[in-house]
Amino acid sequence: MAAVHYDSYTEARTHLKDLLDAAGRGGVATVRRDSRRIALVDQERLRHFLASVTPANAQVVPEGGGWSIFIPGLPVAADGATFDEAVREMVTALREYAEDWQERLVNAPNHASNWGLVQLVSLSDDSQLRDWLVGSDR
């Protein structure tokens, strides 16, 4: 499988099928735009990779007759009357954080390094995020 590189947007547009096919197969697929090279990757491959290199380190604790969940170092937390409710609320909180990050926190010094987390949240469905937070065997 050969890598696919195009040095302009126009060239990439002309060969869009080849570009998408290469990325879909897991091959290297890039487009140069101005002075930057942009990589196209298969969404599920990227999600799987990000989940493997971005540990959740979620802390789930019983609290006041319910459950609380947080990820140290992130301004995201949730609680619920049951464990499952707390996890569902955390998934919602992560989605809200990802949206805020893309709209206004992307360049904030204390949030800029959360790019991988935001991508993971955005590329995952609720079940995948739950598994990432608490493990798939729960």
C-alpha positions as MATLAB code, in Angstrom:
seq = 'MAAVHYDSYTEARTHLKDLLDAAGRGGVATVRRDSRRIALVDQERLRHFLASVTPANAQVVPEGGGWSIFIPGLPVAADGATFDEAVREMVTALREYAEDWQERLVNAPNHASNWGLVQLVSLSDDSQLRDWLVGSDR';
ca = [
       0.000    0.000    0.000;
       1.633    3.214   -1.149;
       1.301    6.466    0.731;
      -0.823    9.109   -0.972;
       0.376   12.718   -0.876;
      -1.056   15.691   -2.723;
       0.680   19.037   -2.767;
      -2.394   21.191   -3.268;
      -6.045   21.319   -2.434;
      -6.872   21.267   -6.148;
      -4.802   18.130   -6.733;
      -6.380   16.443   -3.687;
      -9.872   17.374   -4.879;
      -9.124   15.813   -8.265;
      -8.005   12.609   -6.512;
     -10.422   12.686   -3.585;
     -11.492    9.055   -4.002;
      -7.867    7.874   -3.907;
      -7.189   10.030   -0.870;
     -10.222    8.719    1.024;
      -9.553    5.118   -0.022;
      -5.962    5.315    1.235;
      -7.048    6.774    4.577;
      -9.819    4.174    4.874;
      -7.284    1.373    4.377;
      -5.088    2.806    7.108;
      -2.504    4.164    4.729;
      -0.764    7.500    4.967;
      -2.854   10.119    3.185;
      -1.897   13.785    3.236;
      -2.709   17.079    1.573;
      -0.512   20.155    1.655;
      -2.368   23.359    2.341;
      -0.235   26.473    2.436;
       2.758   25.552    4.601;
       0.998   22.732    6.475;
       0.513   19.086    5.652;
      -2.880   17.765    6.741;
      -3.317   14.044    7.391;
      -6.535   12.161    6.741;
      -7.159    9.146    8.935;
      -9.916    6.616    9.375;
     -12.134    7.740   12.254;
     -12.323    4.392   14.039;
      -8.557    3.834   13.810;
      -7.933    7.280   15.268;
     -10.524    6.759   18.020;
      -9.031    3.402   18.959;
      -5.514    4.852   19.045;
      -6.554    7.852   21.133;
      -8.393    5.603   23.612;
      -5.249    3.504   24.015;
      -2.904    6.455   24.629;
      -5.298    8.633   26.635;
      -6.102    6.834   29.872;
      -9.255    8.113   31.551;
      -7.931    7.756   35.086;
     -11.529    8.419   36.128;
     -12.121    8.409   39.859;
     -15.520    7.108   40.907;
     -16.411    7.479   44.562;
     -19.529    6.817   46.630;
     -20.707   10.099   48.070;
     -23.771   11.123   50.061;
     -25.859    8.130   49.042;
     -24.895    8.450   45.385;
     -21.825    8.440   43.198;
     -19.410   11.099   41.980;
     -16.990   10.781   39.084;
     -14.144   13.045   38.024;
     -10.960   12.948   36.000;
      -8.016   14.498   37.832;
      -6.639   17.501   35.991;
      -9.821   18.164   34.020;
     -12.542   20.662   34.911;
     -15.149   17.950   34.378;
     -17.123   16.096   37.047;
     -20.522   14.498   37.451;
     -22.660   12.786   40.024;
     -25.739   10.634   40.144;
     -27.946    8.632   42.458;
     -26.585    5.422   40.916;
     -23.231    4.458   39.438;
     -24.712    4.227   35.939;
     -26.401    7.607   36.264;
     -23.117    9.217   37.354;
     -21.339    7.686   34.350;
     -24.080    8.889   31.970;
     -23.778   12.379   33.442;
     -19.996   12.245   33.010;
     -20.394   11.334   29.339;
     -22.643   14.391   28.965;
     -20.133   16.564   30.832;
     -17.307   15.344   28.593;
     -19.342   16.178   25.485;
     -20.050   19.670   26.830;
     -16.366   20.163   27.618;
     -15.372   19.021   24.107;
     -17.824   21.502   22.605;
     -16.539   24.341   24.826;
     -12.957   23.398   23.978;
     -13.603   23.597   20.249;
     -15.488   26.890   20.543;
     -13.295   28.810   22.975;
     -10.743   26.785   24.975;
      -8.567   25.483   22.118;
      -5.969   28.229   22.635;
      -6.272   28.572   26.397;
      -2.882   27.577   27.854;
      -4.401   25.339   30.529;
      -6.648   23.526   28.022;
      -4.658   23.412   24.771;
      -3.056   20.063   25.635;
      -6.477   18.384   25.816;
      -6.644   18.040   22.016;
      -6.448   14.234   22.159;
      -9.208   14.007   24.748;
     -11.476   16.292   22.735;
     -10.878   14.234   19.604;
     -11.575   11.014   21.522;
     -14.826   12.382   22.945;
     -15.940   13.720   19.567;
     -15.164   10.472   17.728;
     -16.766    8.143   20.306;
     -20.366    7.163   20.859;
     -21.781    7.090   24.399;
     -21.077    3.384   24.860;
     -17.457    3.791   23.775;
     -16.992    6.717   26.158;
     -18.517    4.703   29.008;
     -16.128    1.827   28.299;
     -13.213    4.252   28.182;
     -14.232    5.804   31.506;
     -14.905    2.679   33.559;
     -13.811   -0.286   31.469;
     -15.818   -2.556   29.217;
     -16.317   -5.274   31.821;
     -18.516   -3.184   34.127;
];
